[in-house]
Amino acid sequence: MTLSQTVASKAFVAFVAAAMVFSLVAPAAKAATAEELQKQIATLMAQIEALKGTTTTTTTTTTGSCVAIPAPLTLGAKGANVTALQNYLIAAKQSIPAGATGYFGAQTVSALAAWQSANGVSPAVGYYGPVTAAKMASMCSTTGTGSTGTTTTPSTPSDLSGEADLDAYTADDADDDTVEEGAEEEEVAVFTAEFVDGDASISRLDVSFTKSVGDAWDAFDTISLWVDGDMVAEESASDEDDYIGDEDDGVIRFSGLDIVAMEDEEVEIVVKATMQDNLDSDELGTWTVTTESMRFFDADGVATTEESIVSAETASFTIEVAGADDEVIVKTSSNDPDAATLQVEDDSKSDDYHVFSFDLDTDDSTNDIDLNEVKLTVTVSSSSYNTLVDDAELVIGDVTIDDVDVTNGTGTTATLTFNVDGDVTIDAGDRVEAKLMLTFKSLALGNEGVTVSAAITGNTTNIDAEGSDDITAISGSATGEAHTLRTTGINAALKTVSAAVTTADGNTNDYATYKIAVDVTAFEQDVFISTNPASSTSYSLVDGAGATATTGSRSVTLTSTGDENGGYFEINEGETETITMTVTYTPGVANTAARLVLGSIIFNDAASMVTPQTWTASPATTYRTDVVTIVN
């Protein structure tokens, strides 16, 4: 402290003492005895000595966010303790236009006097001594910034070291730079500061939110700062008065901070915002976030306000209408069942059959999706839906929907509307499977071999869903395989496929050998399949584009793991045997590419083959070999 400051300080104390003496003596001059006056003067002198003491230090009791500021502090004092007092007063809504400068000047005297008057400290003359310190300790209330009601004071010099200088400052967009109206505590910017030559305590940040059109107070509810996952400050941002200076600049002041940045180490300050609901078009769109100024202290309590370095860095984010990213995409499911023969009854309804699966993908949706209605189509190859199908259910995730309305059930293509009624919620970004289960009526003889398939196209007609609002972005499609209904016959499944080229003499005599093996199960009858491939199978040799190979020669054989009886392979009811087709193809010309495709297996319940039945290989892409090239 300088000599002039010391003299001013002592003069100030003397003035306070005189004022106190006058306040005690004047009213009592007429009524008090000499002895009573002497006692009052002695008491007053003791208080004056406490005000003048330079070795006494009073520390407030700290609980929660209570302040801890050593006393005394008076006109001309400076340092971190002064800064702490100024931040406390600013947080208590007392005016210090210059901010927390660390110097106890006239503005601080005025602000402290106003606080003392408001809180019953007498005399309210702007001197911070043991009486004021004790009052703050007794109140021990969380006086804070913004809506959080918390204030942290800058670290004392013992917590820091060196003379800090801001070396680097950057502003980066958030990882997801698009947020929705109504979103809460969404990250909108990240500021990174690094100091050299010492540690620093960041005590104030002025952060601006600007847009070419639109007012910040109509867009935001609160703005907060976060360090290491903890919120260090939050300010209301929904009123013009929440902004400092020209409110059109959208500047929110965060004061009373204590963000410690160690020398040569980066400190990240994450800015989060809570947006208001139902924004106008002016408030929707891209906002720019800038640090207008930063105030920090070094170990000596020296305050520095930095503007040029910090204001050169900007981040941006976009506010969009709630639900703008919400969508539902219909996709083919990996669990969609392959084409199969479904064993039904001729005198009763069947079991439930899984005939179709599709996926509902919410992809980049921000909100969870509630399903209200799902429509799909079921097509039968002949007869009608109502004649063949007894009941339908749609299973989405672990929820079964059996409330279904059928339109055009008397035709071959019926529309099934499943009334989900919000019973299914798909988490934002998740993909769930929907399974169509059908129960079939007893099958009339004339409908033996009829096929059934299902499909869905994603649009707002077929899917009614809600995120934060009704979803209009619905797309995609899925189509299931055709399944065959039979009361008797065979069910077949691919076992193996192979294709290999054999080099002969190099004079266009090279050939390929193809094999397709199928497991065949007989149900409700014995099955007879001719050993003559021409009578019991259909197949084709095609190139990679699907064109039929017409050149050269080929030989076809059929073998079975079952018994051969009089020119037929016999498969007894309930048993499974493997039927293998082998085709040897010699194209006779060089560089011929071809593959084998199995089309069907023809069978009957007796060796006579008078009324044969046909099992069709479906899908065709399953019952085929790879394409191989026969060079010579």
C-alpha positions, 0 to 999 in steps of 0.5 A: 500500500502506498503512503497516500493510500495508508493516510487515506485509510487512516483518515477514513477510519477516523471519520468512521470513528467520529461518526460513530461517536456522534451517533452515540453521544448526540442522542444521549447528551440530555438523558444519560449520566456521566457514568453511562456516557463513559461506558458507551464511549469505552464500548465505542473505542473497542469497536474502533480498535477492531476497525483499525486492527491490522493483524486480526483476520476474520474468516466466514464459516463456509458451508455450501457456496458461502464466501470466505473473504479475509477482513479488513479491506478498505479504500485503496486495497487490492488483490484477490481478496478484493476481487472476491468481495467485488464478485460477491457484491456483483452476484448480490446485484450491487453495481460495480460498473468497472467489474471485479478489478481487484482494486478497492475504489469508490465504486466498491465503497458505494456497492458495499455501503448499499449492501450493508444498508440492505442487510442491516449492517451499521454504519453502512459506510462501505468499510469491510471489517469484522462486523461485515464479515461476520454478517456475511458469515451469519447469512451464509446464503448462496448468493449467485449468478443467474438461475443457479444461485451459486457463486465461486470466488477466484482462487487466492494467490496461494492456489496459483503461481506465476504471472499468467498470460493468455497464449491461445484461445479457440472456439469450436462447434459442438459435436452435433451442431444442430439442435431442436427448439425446446431442447434442454442443456444442449452443447452449442460451443466449446471454448479452449483456453491455454495460459503461459508463464503462470496459472490463471483464474478465469473470473468473468466471460462475456458470451454473445449469441448473434444471428442475422435476424432474430433476438436471443431472448426469444430463442433461449431460456438459459445459457450455462457453462460447464467444465469437466462435466460440471456446471460452473454457471448458469444465466437466465437468457429469456428476457432482454434485461438478461443481456448486458450493453446493447441487448441486440448484441446478445451478450450474456455475462458470467461473473463470479467464476473461478475456472482455474487454468494451470500453466501450459494446460488447456482448459475446455469451457463447454457452452450449453443452451436450453432453447424455448419452444415453438420458435418463430422463423427468425429464431430458427436457423444458424447462430454464432457464439463468440466470447466478447471478453474474458477477465482472469487473475494471476497469482499476484491478483493482477486482473487482465481483461482480454478482448482481441484474442477471444473475440476472434474465435467463433462457433456456430450451431443451428436451431431447427423445428422440433422433430425435423430429424425424426423419420421412419425408414422401412427396410428389409429384415435379415430375419425375413423367412425364406420361401417355404412350404407351409403345412396346413390342415384340410379339416382345421385351422393351422398353427401360426406361421411367420411369413414376413419380417421387415424393419422399422429404422428411426435412423437419425431421429432426435426423438423417440418414435410412437407408432399409431398405425401400420398398414401392409398388404398380403397377396395370395396367388389364387382364391382370396385372402378371406378364404385362406387366412383365419387371423393375423398378428403383427409383432413389433419388438416384444409387443404383439398387435392383434387389433387389425382391420382387413380391407379387400379381403375378398380379393387376392390382395388385401390391406391389413391395418394394425392399430398400434395406438401408441403401444410401441415406442422406438427409441431415437436411432433404433431399428426394430423388427416387425413380424407378420404372423398368419394363421390359415383356415383349413385348405380346400383341395382346389387350393393346394399349392396356393402361395402367400406373400406380404409387402409394405411401402413406407409412407404416411398412408401406411405408417402413422407415427409421432416424434415431437410431432407427426412424422412426415419423413417416412420412406423405404419398402420391403417385400417378403418371399412367397410361401406355398400352402399344402396339406400334403407334399414336400418341404425342401431346403438348400443344403449345398451348392458347388461349381468347379472347372476341369481343364481337359486338353486345352482344345475347347474341351474344358468343362464345369461340374455343378452340384446343387443338393436339397434336403427334401422332407415328406409330410402327410404322404409318401413321396416318389421322385423320378430318377430321370432328371427330365421327369423330376426336375427343371433347371437352367444354365445361365451366364452372369447376366441371366442369359441362357447358355445355348452352346456345347453339351451337358449331362445331368444326373440325379442322386438321392440318399433315399431308397431307389425303387423301380426308377423312383426315389422314395421318401417315406412320410416324415422322413428327410432325404437329400436329392443332388442334381449334378450337371456337367457342362462342356461349352465347346467355345473358349471363355464361357461363363455359366452357373446352374440354377435349380427351378423345381422338383416334381413329385407324387404320392405314388410311383405312377406320377399320374397327377404330379405335384411341383415344388418350386425353388424360391427364391431363385437366388438361393438355389443356384451356384456361383458363376465360373468361367470355362476358358478353353 
